[in-house]
Amino acid sequence: MEFMDAVRERFSCKKYGGKQVSPEKLTQILEAGRLAPTAKNLQEQHIYVLQSEDALAKIDAVTPCRYGAPIVLIVAFDKYNVFTYPGG
């Protein structure tokens, strides 16, 4: 797919069905995140997978933006273990 085609065809999903993400697809997504480049290869990101009813209820308590998604990925990083440009 060409870049401009991807830009033209993109959309924001505001409602999800109850269909679960297959373990195989989730593994592919997490592997893509693991292989994504990072500054100086510090690998400072952490990806948390939330699927349990309890975890999703906690997300719903702090944001209205889950839109019924059956899984939430939270990408976080340790702000003390990231590359910063000198003076920046």
PyMOL commands that place a pseudoatom at each C-alpha (Angstrom):
pseudoatom trace, name=CA, resn=MET, resi=1, chain=A, elem=C, hetatm=0, pos=[0.000, 0.000, 0.000]
pseudoatom trace, name=CA, resn=GLU, resi=2, chain=A, elem=C, hetatm=0, pos=[1.290, 3.442, -0.898]
pseudoatom trace, name=CA, resn=PHE, resi=3, chain=A, elem=C, hetatm=0, pos=[1.601, 5.994, 1.879]
pseudoatom trace, name=CA, resn=MET, resi=4, chain=A, elem=C, hetatm=0, pos=[-1.009, 8.382, 0.457]
pseudoatom trace, name=CA, resn=ASP, resi=5, chain=A, elem=C, hetatm=0, pos=[-3.446, 5.479, 0.027]
pseudoatom trace, name=CA, resn=ALA, resi=6, chain=A, elem=C, hetatm=0, pos=[-2.997, 4.659, 3.706]
pseudoatom trace, name=CA, resn=VAL, resi=7, chain=A, elem=C, hetatm=0, pos=[-3.602, 8.317, 4.618]
pseudoatom trace, name=CA, resn=ARG, resi=8, chain=A, elem=C, hetatm=0, pos=[-6.751, 8.503, 2.486]
pseudoatom trace, name=CA, resn=GLU, resi=9, chain=A, elem=C, hetatm=0, pos=[-8.188, 5.232, 3.808]
pseudoatom trace, name=CA, resn=ARG, resi=10, chain=A, elem=C, hetatm=0, pos=[-7.527, 5.778, 7.506]
pseudoatom trace, name=CA, resn=PHE, resi=11, chain=A, elem=C, hetatm=0, pos=[-10.405, 6.184, 9.928]
pseudoatom trace, name=CA, resn=SER, resi=12, chain=A, elem=C, hetatm=0, pos=[-11.028, 6.512, 13.637]
pseudoatom trace, name=CA, resn=CYS, resi=13, chain=A, elem=C, hetatm=0, pos=[-13.033, 3.658, 15.092]
pseudoatom trace, name=CA, resn=LYS, resi=14, chain=A, elem=C, hetatm=0, pos=[-15.457, 4.825, 17.776]
pseudoatom trace, name=CA, resn=LYS, resi=15, chain=A, elem=C, hetatm=0, pos=[-17.206, 1.519, 18.440]
pseudoatom trace, name=CA, resn=TYR, resi=16, chain=A, elem=C, hetatm=0, pos=[-15.877, -2.012, 18.711]
pseudoatom trace, name=CA, resn=GLY, resi=17, chain=A, elem=C, hetatm=0, pos=[-17.667, -5.332, 18.677]
pseudoatom trace, name=CA, resn=GLY, resi=18, chain=A, elem=C, hetatm=0, pos=[-17.069, -7.943, 21.322]
pseudoatom trace, name=CA, resn=LYS, resi=19, chain=A, elem=C, hetatm=0, pos=[-14.814, -10.041, 19.079]
pseudoatom trace, name=CA, resn=GLN, resi=20, chain=A, elem=C, hetatm=0, pos=[-11.583, -10.966, 20.837]
pseudoatom trace, name=CA, resn=VAL, resi=21, chain=A, elem=C, hetatm=0, pos=[-8.169, -10.514, 19.260]
pseudoatom trace, name=CA, resn=SER, resi=22, chain=A, elem=C, hetatm=0, pos=[-6.718, -13.932, 18.478]
pseudoatom trace, name=CA, resn=PRO, resi=23, chain=A, elem=C, hetatm=0, pos=[-3.597, -14.918, 20.425]
pseudoatom trace, name=CA, resn=GLU, resi=24, chain=A, elem=C, hetatm=0, pos=[-1.713, -15.191, 17.122]
pseudoatom trace, name=CA, resn=LYS, resi=25, chain=A, elem=C, hetatm=0, pos=[-2.590, -11.629, 16.069]
pseudoatom trace, name=CA, resn=LEU, resi=26, chain=A, elem=C, hetatm=0, pos=[-1.815, -10.262, 19.529]
pseudoatom trace, name=CA, resn=THR, resi=27, chain=A, elem=C, hetatm=0, pos=[1.583, -11.970, 19.387]
pseudoatom trace, name=CA, resn=GLN, resi=28, chain=A, elem=C, hetatm=0, pos=[2.255, -10.368, 15.984]
pseudoatom trace, name=CA, resn=ILE, resi=29, chain=A, elem=C, hetatm=0, pos=[1.275, -6.921, 17.283]
pseudoatom trace, name=CA, resn=LEU, resi=30, chain=A, elem=C, hetatm=0, pos=[3.454, -7.254, 20.374]
pseudoatom trace, name=CA, resn=GLU, resi=31, chain=A, elem=C, hetatm=0, pos=[6.364, -8.547, 18.287]
pseudoatom trace, name=CA, resn=ALA, resi=32, chain=A, elem=C, hetatm=0, pos=[6.067, -5.533, 15.961]
pseudoatom trace, name=CA, resn=GLY, resi=33, chain=A, elem=C, hetatm=0, pos=[6.214, -3.268, 19.009]
pseudoatom trace, name=CA, resn=ARG, resi=34, chain=A, elem=C, hetatm=0, pos=[9.210, -5.140, 20.368]
pseudoatom trace, name=CA, resn=LEU, resi=35, chain=A, elem=C, hetatm=0, pos=[11.063, -4.802, 17.070]
pseudoatom trace, name=CA, resn=ALA, resi=36, chain=A, elem=C, hetatm=0, pos=[10.247, -1.111, 16.593]
pseudoatom trace, name=CA, resn=PRO, resi=37, chain=A, elem=C, hetatm=0, pos=[13.349, 1.068, 16.640]
pseudoatom trace, name=CA, resn=THR, resi=38, chain=A, elem=C, hetatm=0, pos=[14.153, 3.128, 19.722]
pseudoatom trace, name=CA, resn=ALA, resi=39, chain=A, elem=C, hetatm=0, pos=[16.670, 5.904, 20.304]
pseudoatom trace, name=CA, resn=LYS, resi=40, chain=A, elem=C, hetatm=0, pos=[20.116, 4.362, 20.793]
pseudoatom trace, name=CA, resn=ASN, resi=41, chain=A, elem=C, hetatm=0, pos=[18.347, 0.983, 21.049]
pseudoatom trace, name=CA, resn=LEU, resi=42, chain=A, elem=C, hetatm=0, pos=[17.530, 1.643, 24.704]
pseudoatom trace, name=CA, resn=GLN, resi=43, chain=A, elem=C, hetatm=0, pos=[14.290, -0.375, 24.442]
pseudoatom trace, name=CA, resn=GLU, resi=44, chain=A, elem=C, hetatm=0, pos=[12.717, 1.754, 27.135]
pseudoatom trace, name=CA, resn=GLN, resi=45, chain=A, elem=C, hetatm=0, pos=[9.098, 1.015, 26.229]
pseudoatom trace, name=CA, resn=HIS, resi=46, chain=A, elem=C, hetatm=0, pos=[6.874, -1.387, 28.127]
pseudoatom trace, name=CA, resn=ILE, resi=47, chain=A, elem=C, hetatm=0, pos=[3.630, -2.698, 26.654]
pseudoatom trace, name=CA, resn=TYR, resi=48, chain=A, elem=C, hetatm=0, pos=[0.896, -3.786, 29.035]
pseudoatom trace, name=CA, resn=VAL, resi=49, chain=A, elem=C, hetatm=0, pos=[-1.979, -5.924, 27.743]
pseudoatom trace, name=CA, resn=LEU, resi=50, chain=A, elem=C, hetatm=0, pos=[-5.311, -5.454, 29.514]
pseudoatom trace, name=CA, resn=GLN, resi=51, chain=A, elem=C, hetatm=0, pos=[-8.008, -8.038, 28.817]
pseudoatom trace, name=CA, resn=SER, resi=52, chain=A, elem=C, hetatm=0, pos=[-9.654, -8.992, 32.092]
pseudoatom trace, name=CA, resn=GLU, resi=53, chain=A, elem=C, hetatm=0, pos=[-13.039, -7.529, 32.987]
pseudoatom trace, name=CA, resn=ASP, resi=54, chain=A, elem=C, hetatm=0, pos=[-11.512, -5.999, 36.120]
pseudoatom trace, name=CA, resn=ALA, resi=55, chain=A, elem=C, hetatm=0, pos=[-8.685, -4.301, 34.194]
pseudoatom trace, name=CA, resn=LEU, resi=56, chain=A, elem=C, hetatm=0, pos=[-11.045, -3.001, 31.501]
pseudoatom trace, name=CA, resn=ALA, resi=57, chain=A, elem=C, hetatm=0, pos=[-13.418, -1.662, 34.182]
pseudoatom trace, name=CA, resn=LYS, resi=58, chain=A, elem=C, hetatm=0, pos=[-10.506, 0.278, 35.682]
pseudoatom trace, name=CA, resn=ILE, resi=59, chain=A, elem=C, hetatm=0, pos=[-9.749, 1.785, 32.269]
pseudoatom trace, name=CA, resn=ASP, resi=60, chain=A, elem=C, hetatm=0, pos=[-13.419, 2.691, 31.830]
pseudoatom trace, name=CA, resn=ALA, resi=61, chain=A, elem=C, hetatm=0, pos=[-13.315, 4.468, 35.205]
pseudoatom trace, name=CA, resn=VAL, resi=62, chain=A, elem=C, hetatm=0, pos=[-10.638, 6.891, 33.994]
pseudoatom trace, name=CA, resn=THR, resi=63, chain=A, elem=C, hetatm=0, pos=[-11.530, 7.411, 30.328]
pseudoatom trace, name=CA, resn=PRO, resi=64, chain=A, elem=C, hetatm=0, pos=[-14.607, 7.185, 28.113]
pseudoatom trace, name=CA, resn=CYS, resi=65, chain=A, elem=C, hetatm=0, pos=[-12.420, 6.333, 25.113]
pseudoatom trace, name=CA, resn=ARG, resi=66, chain=A, elem=C, hetatm=0, pos=[-12.281, 2.526, 25.193]
pseudoatom trace, name=CA, resn=TYR, resi=67, chain=A, elem=C, hetatm=0, pos=[-15.400, 2.384, 22.995]
pseudoatom trace, name=CA, resn=GLY, resi=68, chain=A, elem=C, hetatm=0, pos=[-16.046, -1.244, 23.921]
pseudoatom trace, name=CA, resn=ALA, resi=69, chain=A, elem=C, hetatm=0, pos=[-12.685, -2.570, 22.709]
pseudoatom trace, name=CA, resn=PRO, resi=70, chain=A, elem=C, hetatm=0, pos=[-12.125, -6.066, 24.147]
pseudoatom trace, name=CA, resn=ILE, resi=71, chain=A, elem=C, hetatm=0, pos=[-8.413, -5.421, 24.709]
pseudoatom trace, name=CA, resn=VAL, resi=72, chain=A, elem=C, hetatm=0, pos=[-6.323, -2.381, 25.606]
pseudoatom trace, name=CA, resn=LEU, resi=73, chain=A, elem=C, hetatm=0, pos=[-2.595, -2.009, 25.036]
pseudoatom trace, name=CA, resn=ILE, resi=74, chain=A, elem=C, hetatm=0, pos=[-0.856, 0.539, 27.226]
pseudoatom trace, name=CA, resn=VAL, resi=75, chain=A, elem=C, hetatm=0, pos=[2.551, 1.682, 26.040]
pseudoatom trace, name=CA, resn=ALA, resi=76, chain=A, elem=C, hetatm=0, pos=[4.646, 3.213, 28.799]
pseudoatom trace, name=CA, resn=PHE, resi=77, chain=A, elem=C, hetatm=0, pos=[8.264, 4.066, 29.387]
pseudoatom trace, name=CA, resn=ASP, resi=78, chain=A, elem=C, hetatm=0, pos=[10.621, 4.780, 32.241]
pseudoatom trace, name=CA, resn=LYS, resi=79, chain=A, elem=C, hetatm=0, pos=[11.310, 8.503, 31.951]
pseudoatom trace, name=CA, resn=TYR, resi=80, chain=A, elem=C, hetatm=0, pos=[14.681, 8.000, 33.653]
pseudoatom trace, name=CA, resn=ASN, resi=81, chain=A, elem=C, hetatm=0, pos=[15.849, 5.434, 31.103]
pseudoatom trace, name=CA, resn=VAL, resi=82, chain=A, elem=C, hetatm=0, pos=[15.257, 7.273, 27.844]
pseudoatom trace, name=CA, resn=PHE, resi=83, chain=A, elem=C, hetatm=0, pos=[17.629, 9.014, 25.504]
pseudoatom trace, name=CA, resn=THR, resi=84, chain=A, elem=C, hetatm=0, pos=[17.457, 12.787, 25.586]
pseudoatom trace, name=CA, resn=TYR, resi=85, chain=A, elem=C, hetatm=0, pos=[19.458, 15.104, 23.417]
pseudoatom trace, name=CA, resn=PRO, resi=86, chain=A, elem=C, hetatm=0, pos=[22.014, 17.162, 25.328]
pseudoatom trace, name=CA, resn=GLY, resi=87, chain=A, elem=C, hetatm=0, pos=[20.488, 20.531, 26.151]
pseudoatom trace, name=CA, resn=GLY, resi=88, chain=A, elem=C, hetatm=0, pos=[17.026, 19.329, 25.137]
for i in range(1, 88): cmd.bond("trace and resi %d" % i, "trace and resi %d" % (i + 1))
show_as sticks, trace
zoom trace
